[in-house]
Amino acid sequence: MKSIFKRRSIRKFKSEPLQEEEISLLLKAAMAAPTANNLREWHFVVIDKRELLDELANVHPYAKMLKTATAAIAVCGDTVVQPTIGYVAVDCAAATQNILLAATKLKIGSVWLGVYPREQRMKDIASVLGLPDQIIPVSLIALGYPDEQKPANDNWFAEKIHFNKW
Ligand SMILES: Cc1cc2nc3c(=O)[nH]c(=O)nc-3n(C[C@H](O)[C@H](O)[C@H](O)COP(=O)(O)O)c2cc1C
């Protein structure tokens, strides 16, 4: 519960690189997410090369923070393993959220960068990362040790809650 409420989008990062074991834990958290029909169609591209992070920052219109991020994970889905694209999107979204929560617990800053269903972003990111045709990028997550602090989330919207029928 603490990690759920503490998670905020962090867009300023320190220059110290993440540890390999931390990245592995984030990926393990991603793989603990549920998938429709248990197809596990996701793939994860871990990016830690400065020039690739910069290239991604240049092709994604709202991802300038990738220029200071020390790593990123592209959460991608195999559209042959799961041909229903809506399921690819929601399965990758669930994996993405698990990564954000695990990162929060590990005191790693993160922000979800939307890719699917923006066709141009999908095309550009697939090209930067050399994805095979059947693999689509669903989200990018910028990562690094945080260089900004944000208050915990305290959202509560009573008007969004409906008991039994609407
Ligand atoms: C599907 C999705 C796409 C997003 N895309 C971007 C993005 O391209 N760039 C960005 O800086 N933040 C992006 N965000 C982060 C949201 O802006 C952020 O979650 C929201 O403002 C709430 O702030 P919080 O995460 O600190 O609670 C995205 C979030 C989601 C769920």
The ligand as an SDF file (V2000), in Angstrom:
LIG
                    3D

 31 33  0  0  0  0  0  0  0  0999 V2000
   -0.8910    5.8890  -20.5400 C   0  0  0  0  0  0  0  0  0  0  0  0
   -0.0470    6.9790  -19.9200 C   0  0  0  0  0  0  0  0  0  0  0  0
    0.7390    7.7790  -20.7400 C   0  0  0  0  0  0  0  0  0  0  0  0
    1.5550    8.7740  -20.1900 C   0  0  0  0  0  0  0  0  0  0  0  0
    2.3730    9.4700  -21.0090 N   0  0  0  0  0  0  0  0  0  0  0  0
    3.2290   10.3830  -20.4870 C   0  0  0  0  0  0  0  0  0  0  0  0
    4.1570   11.0540  -21.3290 C   0  0  0  0  0  0  0  0  0  0  0  0
    4.2090   10.8200  -22.5330 O   0  0  0  0  0  0  0  0  0  0  0  0
    5.0090   11.9400  -20.7560 N   0  0  0  0  0  0  0  0  0  0  0  0
    5.0030   12.2050  -19.4140 C   0  0  0  0  0  0  0  0  0  0  0  0
    5.8100   13.0270  -18.9660 O   0  0  0  0  0  0  0  0  0  0  0  0
    4.1160   11.5720  -18.5830 N   0  0  0  0  0  0  0  0  0  0  0  0
    3.2400   10.6660  -19.0870 C   0  0  0  0  0  0  0  0  0  0  0  0
    2.3810    9.9940  -18.2610 N   0  0  0  0  0  0  0  0  0  0  0  0
    2.3640   10.2770  -16.8120 C   0  0  0  0  0  0  0  0  0  0  0  0
    1.1450   11.1100  -16.4070 C   0  0  0  0  0  0  0  0  0  0  0  0
    1.2940   12.4250  -16.8920 O   0  0  0  0  0  0  0  0  0  0  0  0
    1.0250   11.0910  -14.8640 C   0  0  0  0  0  0  0  0  0  0  0  0
    0.8540    9.7610  -14.4260 O   0  0  0  0  0  0  0  0  0  0  0  0
   -0.1240   11.9290  -14.3710 C   0  0  0  0  0  0  0  0  0  0  0  0
    0.0980   13.3040  -14.6470 O   0  0  0  0  0  0  0  0  0  0  0  0
   -0.3530   11.7860  -12.8300 C   0  0  0  0  0  0  0  0  0  0  0  0
    0.8130   12.1300  -12.1090 O   0  0  0  0  0  0  0  0  0  0  0  0
    1.5050   11.0730  -11.1030 P   0  0  0  0  0  0  0  0  0  0  0  0
    1.9810    9.9090  -11.9470 O   0  0  0  0  0  0  0  0  0  0  0  0
    2.6470   11.8180  -10.4640 O   0  0  0  0  0  0  0  0  0  0  0  0
    0.4840   10.6290  -10.1040 O   0  0  0  0  0  0  0  0  0  0  0  0
    1.5510    9.0000  -18.7850 C   0  0  0  0  0  0  0  0  0  0  0  0
    0.7450    8.1890  -17.9730 C   0  0  0  0  0  0  0  0  0  0  0  0
   -0.0290    7.1870  -18.5250 C   0  0  0  0  0  0  0  0  0  0  0  0
   -0.8510    6.2990  -17.6260 C   0  0  0  0  0  0  0  0  0  0  0  0
  1  2  1  0
  2  3  1  0
  2 30  2  0
  3  4  2  0
  4  5  1  0
  4 28  1  0
  5  6  2  0
  6  7  1  0
  6 13  1  0
  7  8  2  0
  7  9  1  0
  9 10  1  0
 10 11  2  0
 10 12  1  0
 12 13  2  0
 13 14  1  0
 14 15  1  0
 14 28  1  0
 15 16  1  0
 16 17  1  0
 16 18  1  0
 18 19  1  0
 18 20  1  0
 20 21  1  0
 20 22  1  0
 22 23  1  0
 23 24  1  0
 24 25  2  0
 24 26  1  0
 24 27  1  0
 28 29  2  0
 29 30  1  0
 30 31  1  0
M  END
$$$$
